[in-house]
Structures are given as C-alpha cells and as structure tokens.
Amino acid sequence: MAAKKERTAISPTRAENFPEWYQQVVKVGELAETSPVRGCMVIKPWGYALWENMQRVLDRMFKETGHVNAYFPLFIPMSFMEKEAKHVEGFATECAVVTHTRLTMREDGTLEPDSPLEEPLIVRPTSEMIIGATYSKWVQSYRDLPLLINQWANVVRWEMRPRLFLRTTEFLWQEGHTVHAFAEEAWEETERMLGLYAEFAEDFMAMPVVRGEKTEGERFPGAERTLTIEALMQDRKALQSGTSHYFGQKFARANDITFLDPSGEEVHAWTTSWGVSTRLIGGLVMTHGDDDGLVLPPRLAPVQAVVLPVIHQEATRHQVLEFCEALKRELAALRWRGEAVRVEIDSRDLRGGEKMWQWIKKGVPVRIEIGPRDLASDSVFVGRRDRSPRDRYSQKRGEFIESLAETLEEIQNHLFEKAKAFQDSHTRVFDDRDEFYRFFAPQDSQRPEIHGGLALAHWCGDPEVEARVGEELKVTIRCIPFAENRNPGRCIFTGRPSPQRVIFAKAY
C-alpha cells in the first residue's frame, strides 16, 4: 500500500514543479503580485517591509564604509549612452525610450503622442553615464577624491520573460558609483564592496555564496573586471546575487572625468560601480522556502515573533487579549543582535488554525499561541518556522521570554547551516567531459526534473568553448572562484592547459 502523501500548504511542491511553487510562495506569502503593466510588479506591504529591512542594513553598511547617498535623474539622454560602445551594446535591447512629451486627444476620444523630443531619453537601465556626466563637473582636483556615492532607485530593463523579483521590467535596487585617484584604490573599493555583499548575504540572509570574478563574456558591459557573489537555489540553479565592477579609466574617458594630481598634471580618474536589487527577495524565497511557504531568517523578518490569541468563547476574550498584550510589551522590550525584537499581535476575528497557517506561509520565525489553558498555567505554546508546523511545544512564559533571543539566534544559524549543507552536497568536481554533460542533462527532457548544481571544472579560457557549452547545456560560467581549486590542470573540453577550476551552473 502506497504511503499517504503529506499535505502541504503549497501546491505544487518544490519537487513537483519548482517554478510554479515559487510563484505560489510569493503569492501566499503576500510578497508581490503582477501589475496591469506587463513585466512589472506590485510589491505588497509584507514584501516591501522585507526590502526595507534589507535596505536599512545595507545602507548602514555603506555609510560605515564612508559612502553617502544622493539621487540622480531617471532619464538619460540617448547621446550619453552612446559614449561607451560596450555599455550601449550591452543594454541596447533592454532600453525603454521616451520620444514625446505630451498627449493629445483624437476626435474618437483616444490619445496619441504629441511634441517629439529633440533627443530621445532612455529610462534608466543603470546610471553610469548620467552619473558620470555629473561627476565630470564635481571632480576637479585630487583633493575631491575619493568620491563615494550610492543611490537607492528604480531601474527599467525591458524583460521578455518576467518572473516576480527575479526578472521584472522595473525593479528596485541600489547602485554605488565611486571615483578614485589611483587604480589600486579603485580595485580595493571593488573588492571591499563585494565582501560587504557577501557578508550581508551570509550573516543577514543566511544564504551562503561563492565569491569570484566573471569571465570576459559575463562581465558588466564596459567593465574591465566584474566580481560577483553566486548562491545556489533549491532547484540547483545559481543566482547572481550581487556584483561589483572595476571600470579602470574607461568610463572616466567616456565622461571626461579628470582631475589635477599633486604635480598639476591632468589625469583621468578610476571608477567603480556596484549593486544589489529586489532580486535578493527572490533569492531568499528559493534558498529557505519549503512546501508550506516562506521561511524568513530572523535578522530580516519584518516580524520576528507573532502572538496569536486563541479565543473559543467570548467570556475569555478579555483575559486572553490582556495576557497577549502584556506578553507583547515584554517581548518588544527584549533586544537581539543590538535591536529591539519585532513582535506583533494578530487579534483578528479568525479561527486559530487559519491565523496560524497564514503566518506560517508568511515565514515568521516564531509563533506564540495563547488560549485560556495557557493563561491558567502561565505558559505559551510555541512554533518555530525552521521546524515542522506540527513540532510545537509548551513553555513557561518566563522561560520563553528569557530564551527568545537564543531561539532567534538558533533559527538564524540553522537556516544558514541547512543552506550551506545543501550547497556543499550539490557542488561537484569534474575531470571528465562526459560526466559533466550527464550532470547537467535532465533525465526527462520534456519535463526536466530538478538536476545539476555547481560544477567545478578546468576550462582553458577560450570564449568559444564557453559559448558552446552554454548553447548545448544552457550552462554558464558563474565565476572564477577566489578561494578554492586554484591548482592548474587540463581543460575537460579541449585538453589544453587551465590555470584553475571555474564554476559552471544553470542560472537565473
């Protein structure tokens, strides 16, 4: 007799249909929904609160490393984009273009564009060129450097196959743009900011990442070097989760960013840029989510602990709510990781089970259920989101309050350890081309199952080989990793010498 299938809050499960599972988790977790504008999304309050927490932490980290915030225009003259050939080539197919300034009404009541612009305007896909034009006015002397500026903004990249958070026509991000008097200082900035992104991903998102450098074919358009952090999602695809770019003097030459050095000689500056986006929310979903919905790491969860009054009879309502309010005050007075614990009471007139499952699907780390029997024993009934919904336990109120910070720490660490174990178990070293190809080939080509992972293999550096592997397997080189497998060897595709292994994966 076949075992009875366990019921889950999300259907289909990850194993059954990962892309649809992802869409359902975003939906029931109340993160976002599609908008009337194709390819764009409405970020709902719970999803935006998550982004605000990410933004708050990153903004503090940027400022601690000497950066300040500013804001630059949404519109970029087309002639600005044409200044750097690789840059415009890389973004040309993704640009939205404004050509007119106003609308007029036809006799039939429909509208048509009127008053063409003298020069078309590009809706910001990235801001190197408009910021560069501004920096060329601001930078005059070596005394003006370094210039360390970040902006929080939206960008538009015309997306043919949108997916909420992962690829949308409009999304939110931050982009840092810095100017330096020395090449070494600009490179140090590039490495520093990648390290900051890795720290954020692992310490706050509980998402393990691999640090490395992009190949020439995967670099940011116009960059001399691009550094990246790559994470492995539960469908064994990689997600580029943050990038930091060293431009050398390319963009300074394109935008005429020059300064007088101490000897009075005019020199082109060295520049960098770096950024992460709301794509990180998609990464969080796919790193930690399970078949019951979102699972949020406590350091970023909008609510870390939710109190759920369980009221079966009107006669007990007042006492239960009074107990819950007192508990909330005590919990909110606690501190964990230097911040007040974020706690909320859900006193909506809903059945206890319905409320509980809504918070499970939203990923809140700790749930506290309180009914009349808990009042009588001065206890609370606790559920942790990193455990099964059925794995709940009763605990004396004082003990629970005293141990909550430790519980949040345990959940945060457990999520990272679980994700790291998953990454490690799906990272393989290959010395044989045929084994490599089998690793990335689904058993069912019509309905591919979850397969693949991170593959470490020697590659000779030939871009034609890189392109061919991409065409045949839909696999790309995610990065040339910094810290591991630096021993030279033989390319598994050509037999030619290879300086070190690189990481291949299917990717978003």
C-alpha positions in Angstrom: 0.0 0.0 0.0 1.4 3.4 -1.0 2.3 5.8 1.7 -0.2 8.6 2.2 1.1 11.9 0.7 1.7 14.5 3.4 -0.4 17.6 3.0 1.4 20.8 2.4 0.2 24.5 2.3 1.8 25.0 -1.2 0.8 23.1 -4.2 2.6 22.0 -6.3 5.6 21.2 -4.1 9.2 22.1 -5.0 9.9 18.6 -6.3 6.7 18.6 -8.5 7.1 22.0 -10.2 9.7 24.4 -8.8 8.8 27.4 -10.9 5.1 27.2 -10.1 6.0 26.5 -6.4 8.0 29.8 -6.4 5.1 31.8 -7.8 2.7 30.3 -5.2 5.1 31.1 -2.3 5.4 34.7 -3.5 1.6 34.9 -3.7 0.6 33.2 -0.4 3.5 34.9 1.4 2.0 38.2 0.4 5.2 39.5 -1.1 4.1 40.8 -4.5 1.7 40.4 -7.4 1.7 41.1 -11.1 0.6 44.6 -12.2 -1.5 45.9 -15.1 1.8 46.8 -16.8 3.3 43.7 -18.3 6.5 42.6 -16.7 6.1 44.9 -13.7 5.1 44.0 -10.2 3.2 45.5 -7.2 5.3 44.9 -4.1 2.9 44.3 -1.2 3.4 45.6 2.3 5.0 42.4 3.6 7.4 42.2 0.7 8.2 45.9 0.9 8.8 45.6 4.7 11.3 42.8 3.9 13.0 45.1 1.3 13.1 47.9 3.8 14.9 45.7 6.3 17.4 44.8 3.6 17.8 48.4 2.6 18.2 49.5 6.2 21.0 47.1 6.9 22.9 47.7 3.6 22.5 51.4 3.9 24.1 51.3 7.4 27.0 49.1 6.0 27.6 51.5 3.1 27.7 54.5 5.4 30.1 52.7 7.8 32.5 52.3 4.9 32.4 56.1 4.1 29.7 56.2 1.4 26.9 58.8 1.2 23.5 58.8 -0.6 22.4 61.0 -3.5 19.9 60.8 -6.2 20.3 61.2 -10.0 17.8 61.5 -12.9 15.6 58.7 -14.1 16.0 59.9 -17.7 19.3 59.6 -19.6 19.8 61.4 -23.0 20.5 58.8 -25.7 23.7 60.5 -26.7 25.1 59.8 -23.2 24.5 56.1 -23.7 26.5 56.2 -27.0 29.6 57.4 -25.3 30.8 53.9 -24.3 30.4 51.3 -27.0 30.4 48.1 -24.9 28.0 49.7 -22.5 25.4 50.7 -25.1 25.8 47.3 -26.8 25.1 45.5 -23.5 21.9 47.4 -22.7 20.5 48.4 -26.1 18.0 45.6 -26.4 16.7 46.3 -22.8 16.1 50.0 -23.0 12.7 51.8 -22.8 12.8 55.0 -24.8 10.8 58.2 -24.3 10.3 60.1 -27.6 7.4 62.6 -26.8 6.5 65.0 -24.1 2.7 65.0 -24.1 -0.6 63.5 -25.3 -3.4 64.9 -27.5 -6.9 63.6 -27.8 -8.2 62.5 -31.2 -11.8 63.1 -32.3 -12.7 59.5 -31.3 -11.5 60.1 -27.7 -8.3 58.1 -28.0 -4.9 59.6 -27.2 -1.8 60.0 -29.3 1.8 61.2 -28.5 2.5 64.8 -29.4 5.5 67.1 -29.4 8.5 64.9 -30.2 11.6 65.4 -28.1 14.7 66.9 -29.7 16.7 63.9 -28.3 15.1 60.6 -27.1 15.5 59.9 -23.4 16.4 56.4 -22.1 14.5 55.3 -18.9 17.4 54.4 -16.5 18.6 50.8 -17.1 21.7 51.7 -15.0 23.2 55.1 -14.2 26.9 55.0 -15.2 26.5 57.6 -17.9 24.2 60.2 -16.3 26.2 60.0 -13.0 29.5 60.1 -15.0 28.4 63.4 -16.7 27.7 64.8 -13.2 31.0 63.6 -11.7 32.9 65.3 -14.6 31.7 68.6 -13.1 32.2 67.7 -9.5 35.7 66.3 -9.8 38.5 68.9 -10.5 41.3 68.1 -8.1 42.8 65.1 -6.4 41.5 66.8 -3.2 38.0 66.0 -4.4 38.7 62.2 -4.3 37.7 59.6 -3.5 34.1 60.3 -4.3 31.9 57.6 -2.7 28.2 57.9 -3.5 25.3 55.4 -3.5 21.7 55.9 -4.7 18.6 53.9 -3.9 16.4 53.9 -7.1 14.3 52.1 -9.5 15.5 50.9 -12.9 13.8 49.7 -16.1 15.1 46.9 -18.3 12.7 45.6 -20.9 12.1 42.0 -19.9 10.7 39.4 -22.3 10.2 36.6 -19.7 9.3 38.2 -16.4 9.2 36.5 -13.1 8.4 38.3 -9.8 11.5 39.6 -8.1 13.9 37.6 -10.3 13.3 39.4 -13.6 10.9 42.3 -13.9 10.8 45.2 -16.3 11.0 47.6 -13.4 12.8 46.8 -10.1 14.3 48.5 -7.1 18.0 48.5 -6.3 20.9 50.4 -5.0 23.9 51.4 -7.2 27.1 52.7 -5.9 29.4 54.8 -8.1 32.8 55.8 -6.9 35.7 57.8 -8.3 39.4 57.4 -7.3 42.7 59.0 -7.9 44.6 55.7 -8.1 43.9 52.4 -9.8 44.9 50.4 -6.7 42.4 52.4 -4.6 39.6 51.7 -7.1 40.3 48.0 -7.1 40.3 47.9 -3.3 36.9 49.5 -3.4 35.7 46.9 -5.9 36.8 44.1 -3.6 35.6 45.8 -0.5 32.0 46.2 -1.7 31.9 42.6 -2.9 33.0 41.5 0.5 30.3 43.6 2.0 27.6 42.0 -0.2 28.9 38.5 0.8 28.8 39.5 4.5 25.2 40.7 4.1 24.1 37.6 2.2 25.6 35.1 4.7 25.1 37.0 8.0 21.7 38.5 7.4 20.1 36.5 4.6 21.6 33.2 5.9 22.4 32.5 2.2 25.8 31.0 1.5 27.6 32.4 -1.5 30.6 31.8 -3.6 32.8 34.8 -4.3 34.6 35.1 -7.6 35.3 37.0 -10.8 33.2 36.9 -14.0 34.7 35.8 -17.3 35.0 38.3 -20.1 31.8 37.1 -21.7 29.8 37.5 -18.4 31.2 40.9 -17.4 29.1 44.0 -16.9 29.1 45.9 -20.3 32.1 48.2 -20.4 33.7 46.9 -17.2 37.4 45.9 -17.1 36.6 43.4 -14.3 33.4 42.2 -12.6 33.3 40.5 -9.3 30.3 38.5 -8.2 28.6 36.5 -5.4 26.7 33.5 -6.6 24.2 31.5 -4.5 22.7 28.1 -5.2 18.9 27.8 -5.1 16.9 24.7 -4.1 16.3 23.8 -7.8 20.1 23.7 -8.1 20.3 26.8 -10.3 22.7 29.6 -9.4 21.5 33.1 -8.7 23.8 36.1 -9.3 23.2 37.9 -6.0 25.5 41.0 -6.1 28.1 42.4 -8.4 31.0 44.9 -8.1 32.6 46.4 -11.2 36.1 47.8 -11.8 36.0 50.2 -14.8 39.6 51.3 -14.8 39.6 54.6 -16.7 37.1 53.6 -19.4 34.1 55.4 -18.1 36.2 58.3 -16.9 37.4 58.8 -20.5 33.9 58.4 -21.9 32.6 61.0 -19.5 35.7 63.2 -19.3 36.2 62.7 -15.5 39.6 64.2 -15.0 41.5 65.8 -12.1 44.7 67.7 -11.4 47.1 65.5 -9.5 49.5 66.9 -6.9 52.0 67.8 -9.6 49.4 69.7 -11.6 49.0 67.1 -14.3 45.5 66.4 -15.7 44.7 62.7 -15.2 41.6 60.6 -16.0 40.1 59.1 -12.8 39.5 55.4 -12.0 35.9 54.5 -11.3 33.8 51.6 -9.9 30.1 50.7 -9.6 28.3 48.0 -7.5 24.7 47.0 -6.8 22.1 44.6 -5.5 18.4 44.6 -6.2 15.0 43.3 -5.1 16.2 40.1 -6.8 17.6 39.2 -3.3 14.0 38.7 -2.2 13.6 36.0 -4.8 16.9 34.5 -3.6 15.6 34.4 -0.1 12.4 32.6 -1.2 14.3 30.0 -3.2 17.1 29.5 -0.5 14.9 28.9 2.5 11.3 28.4 1.4 9.6 25.0 1.9 6.4 23.3 0.8 4.5 25.3 3.4 5.6 28.7 2.2 8.2 31.4 3.1 10.9 30.8 5.7 12.4 34.1 6.8 15.8 34.5 8.6 15.1 36.4 11.9 17.6 39.2 11.1 15.5 40.3 8.1 11.9 39.2 9.0 9.5 42.1 9.3 8.0 40.4 12.3 10.3 38.0 14.3 7.6 36.8 16.7 3.8 36.8 16.3 1.4 36.4 19.2 -1.8 34.5 18.3 -4.7 34.8 20.8 -6.8 31.6 20.7 -10.3 32.6 21.7 -13.0 29.9 21.7 -15.5 31.7 24.0 -16.4 35.3 24.3 -16.2 35.0 28.1 -12.4 34.5 27.9 -11.6 37.1 25.2 -10.6 39.9 27.6 -8.3 37.8 29.7 -6.6 36.2 26.7 -6.0 39.6 25.0 -4.8 41.2 28.2 -2.3 38.4 28.6 -1.2 38.7 25.0 -0.7 42.5 25.2 1.4 42.1 28.4 3.5 39.5 26.6 4.0 41.7 23.6 5.3 44.5 25.8 7.7 42.2 27.5 9.0 40.8 24.2 9.2 44.2 22.5 11.5 45.3 25.4 14.0 42.5 24.5 17.0 43.1 22.3 18.7 40.7 20.0 21.7 41.4 17.8 21.6 45.0 19.1 18.0 45.7 18.0 14.5 45.5 19.7 12.7 42.3 18.9 10.0 42.9 16.3 6.7 41.5 17.7 3.1 41.7 16.6 -0.3 40.5 17.9 -2.8 39.1 15.5 -6.2 39.7 17.2 -8.3 39.4 14.0 -11.5 37.5 14.4 -10.4 34.4 12.6 -10.1 30.7 13.6 -6.9 29.9 15.3 -5.8 27.4 12.7 -6.4 29.8 9.9 -4.3 32.5 11.5 -1.5 30.1 12.3 -1.2 28.9 8.7 -1.3 32.5 7.4 1.8 33.3 9.5 3.5 30.0 8.6 3.1 30.9 4.9 4.5 34.4 5.5 7.6 32.8 7.1 7.6 34.4 10.6 10.3 32.8 12.7 8.4 32.3 15.9 4.7 31.8 16.6 3.2 32.1 20.1 -0.3 30.7 20.6 -2.1 31.6 23.7 -5.5 30.3 24.9 -7.3 30.0 28.3 -5.4 26.9 29.3 -2.1 28.7 28.7 -3.3 31.5 30.9 -4.1 29.1 33.7 -0.6 27.5 33.6 1.2 30.8 32.8 2.6 29.2 29.7 2.8 29.8 25.9 2.5 27.3 23.0 5.4 27.9 20.6 6.1 27.0 17.0 9.3 27.7 15.1 9.3 28.2 11.3 12.5 26.2 10.9 10.7 23.2 12.2 7.6 21.2 11.1 4.3 23.0 11.8 3.4 20.0 14.0 6.5 20.4 16.1 5.2 22.8 18.7 5.8 22.9 22.4 4.6 24.4 25.6 6.9 26.5 27.7 6.6 28.6 30.8 6.1 32.2 29.9 9.1 33.5 31.9 11.4 30.8 30.3 10.1 31.6 26.9 10.8 35.3 27.3 14.3 34.7 28.7 15.2 32.3 25.9 13.7 34.1 22.9 16.9 35.8 21.8 18.7 32.5 21.9 15.9 30.9 19.9 16.2 33.6 17.2 19.9 33.0 17.1 19.4 29.3 16.7 16.9 29.8 13.8 19.3 32.2 12.0 22.2 29.8 12.4 20.2 26.7 11.5 18.9 28.3 8.2 22.5 29.1 7.2 23.8 25.7 8.1 21.0 24.0 6.2 21.5 26.1 3.1 25.3 25.6 3.3 24.9 21.8 3.6 22.6 21.9 0.5 25.2 23.9 -1.4 28.0 21.6 -0.4 26.0 18.5 -1.3 25.3 19.8 -4.8 28.8 21.1 -5.6 30.9 18.6 -7.6 34.3 18.5 -9.0 34.6 17.2 -12.6 37.6 15.9 -14.6 35.6 14.2 -17.3 33.6 15.9 -20.0 31.0 13.2 -20.3 30.3 13.1 -16.6 30.0 16.9 -16.7 27.4 16.7 -19.5 25.4 14.0 -17.7 25.4 16.2 -14.5 23.5 18.9 -16.4 21.3 16.7 -18.6 17.8 16.1 -17.2 16.5 12.5 -17.3 13.3 13.8 -18.8 14.0 16.4 -21.4 10.2 17.1 -21.9 9.6 17.8 -18.2 13.0 18.3 -16.7 13.3 17.3 -13.0 15.5 19.2 -10.6 19.1 18.4 -11.6 22.6 19.9 -11.8 24.2 22.1 -9.2 27.6 23.9 -9.0 30.2 22.2 -11.2 33.9 22.9 -10.6 35.9 22.1 -13.8 39.0 23.2 -15.6 38.5 25.5 -18.5 41.2 26.7 -20.9 39.8 30.3 -21.1 38.6 30.0 -24.7 35.3 32.0 -25.1 34.2 29.8 -27.9 34.3 26.8 -25.6 32.3 28.8 -23.0 29.7 29.7 -25.6 29.4 26.2 -27.0 28.8 24.7 -23.5 26.2 27.4 -23.0 24.4 26.5 -26.2 24.5 22.8 -25.7 23.6 22.6 -22.0 22.2 26.1 -21.1 25.0 26.3 -18.6 27.2 29.3 -18.0 30.4 30.0 -16.1 29.1 31.7 -13.0 32.5 32.8 -11.8 36.2 32.1 -11.4 36.2 31.5 -7.7 38.7 33.3 -5.4 39.4 30.9 -2.6 39.4 27.3 -3.9 40.7 24.9 -6.5 43.5 27.2 -7.8 45.6 24.3 -8.9 46.4 24.2 -12.6 45.1 21.3 -14.7 43.7 20.4 -18.1 40.5 21.8 -19.7 37.9 19.0 -19.7 36.6 20.2 -23.1 39.8 20.8 -25.0 42.6 19.2 -23.1 44.5 22.5 -23.2 46.2 23.9 -20.0 43.9 25.6 -17.5 45.1 27.8 -14.6 42.3 26.8 -12.2 38.8 25.4 -12.0 35.8 27.6 -12.6 32.2 27.2 -11.5 29.6 26.2 -14.1 25.9 26.1 -13.4 22.5 26.7 -14.9 21.3 30.1 -13.7 18.5 32.6 -13.4 
